[in-house]
Amino acid sequence: MKIFNLLRRIVLVLMGTLIVSFASAQSESNPKTSEMTAEELFLKGDAYFFGQGVPANYREAMRWYKKAAEKGHTGAMFNIGFMYQFGLDVAIDDHQAMKWYKKAKDQGNLDALVNIGYMYEHGQEVKTDYTQAMNCFQEAADQGHACAMVNIGAMYEEGLGVAKNMSEAEEWYQKAASLGNTKAQYYLERP
């Protein structure tokens, strides 16, 4: 009986050591979120958003993006705005979308600036204002943002806030196409 109790204790101690070792190894490979960088948190959000290595889950993506945004990641701020704008596992909320886009824009995120312009163009959260939309697109285009260039071209093509001018539209499409934008290439090739 003494040997049995001694063996039992040894087994329990070994099991305890294994559990502690396993928990330690897990914490090293999965650091606490407070120890993760903004980029690591953002990439974790992307993994859930796109289903890379984990099942796609917008709610989990939003959770990780918010943690990254708290640490100042502008891509995460943009993605949160995008998820609110298009209702990806959250109710469509243009107010929240604009709020997050503005946070990202204020830190230099050009994609957010373009989406703010889109919201002005389409009257989402704000009154339709083609001048303000054009200002956003122009500011982003001046910094080389191809999608902003396409949007400027479309505004000239449709005459939204500017005089309708197909040659001006084509110039903007050409600028965007030269940067590899496929939408601009399509617009230039259509009859």
N, C-alpha and C positions, 0 to 999 in steps of 0.2 A: 504494500500500500504506500509506503514511504517513497519507493522508486516511482510509482505511478504519479504521485503528487509532485515529485521533483521534475519528472518529465513534462507534466502538464504546465508547471511554472516556466520551464525552459521554452516550451512551445509558445506560451502566451507572451513571453518576453521577446522571442524572435518575431512573432506576429506583430507586436507593437512596434518593434524596430523597423520592420518592413513597411508598415503603414506610415510611420513617420517619414521614412525615406521616400516613399511614393508621394506623400503630400508635399515634401520639400521639392522633389523633382517637378511635380506639377506646378508649383508656384513659380519655379524658375522658368519653365517653358510658357506659362500663362501668367505674366506679371499682373499685379493688381492694376485696375484701370487708372488709379492715381499715379502709378509709376510709368504708364504708357505715354509716349509722345503724342502730340496732336495728330501727326501723320499716321502713326500706328492705329490710333482710334478711328481715323478716317478710313484707312484701308480695311479695317474690320467692318465698318459700315458698308463699304463697297462690296465686300465679300457677301454680305447678306442682301444687298440691293440687287446684285447681278447673279447671285447663286453660285459663287466661286468657292468650291470646297465645302460649302454648306448649302442647305436648301434655301432658295430665295425666300426672304421674309422682310417685307417693307417695315413692319413694326420694329423688328430688331435693327434694321438699317437705321431707322430714325433714332433709335436709342443711342447707337454708337456715333452717329453724326452729331447728335446734341452734345455728347461728351467731348468730341473733337472741337466743336464750335466753342464750347466753354474755354478751351485752351487756345482759341484764336484761329482755328483752321478755316480759311475763307472758302475752300472747296466744300467743306461740310456745311457752312452757312448757306452757300448756293444750293446744295442738294436739298436742304431742309425747305428752302423757299420753293424749289421745284416740286417737291412732294406735296406741299400745301397748294401750289398753283394748280396742279393736275390731279389732286385727290388720290395720291398713292397710299392707300391704307389709312388715310385720314380724310376727314371731310374737306372738300374744296374750301379754302379759306384765303381769299385774295389779300386780306389784311395781313395775315401771317406771312404769306408769300412775299409781299412787298417789304414787310419788316425785315425778314431774313435777307432778301436781296440787297436792301439798303445797308445792312450790317456788312455784307460781303463787299459791296461796292465801295464803301467807306474805307476798306482796307485794300483797295486796288483790284478787286476781282472784275475783270472785263465781261465775263459771261453774265454776271449779275447785272451789270450796267445794261447789257443788251436786253436782258429779260425785263428790266424796268422799262426800257424803251418800248418793248412789246406790250407791256401792260398799259402804257400811255396810249399806244396806237390803238389798242382794242378796248379801252375803257374799263380795265379791270382794276378795282379798288380806287381808281381815280377817274375823273371825267376824261373822255377821249380828248387828247391834246397832241395833234400831229407835230406841232412845233417842238414840244418837249420830247416826243419820241425821236424826232430827227436829231435833236441835240444829244440825246443819249447815244444813238447810233453813230453820229459823227465823232463824238469823243472816243468811242471804242474803235472806230475805223481808223482814226488818226494814230492809234497805237497798234495798228496792224490786225485788227480782229476781222476775219473774213466774213463771218455771219452778219456782222454789223454792216459790212459793205453790201452784201446781198439785200439786206433790209432797206438800205438807202436806195439801191437800185429799184426795188419793188415800189418804194414810195414815189420815185420819179415816174416809173412806168404807170402807176395808177393815179398819179396826181394827188397824192395824200399830203396836204399841207404845203405842197410845192406845185409849181406849174408842171403839167404833164409833159415829159420830155424823154422820149425813147432813146435818143442818142446819149443823154446823160445817164439813163438807166443802164445802157449797155456798157458805158465806161466803168460804172461801179461793178457790174457783173464781171467785166474783164479783170479788174483789179482783184476781185475775190477769186476768180478762176485761176489767176496766176499764182495764187497762194494754195491752190489745190482744192478749192471748195467745189464739190460735185454739183451742188444745187445751182451755183452760178454757171457752171459748165453746161448744165441742162438748159438753163434759161437762154444761153447764147446759141445753143444748137437747135432750139425749137423753131418751127417755121414761122 
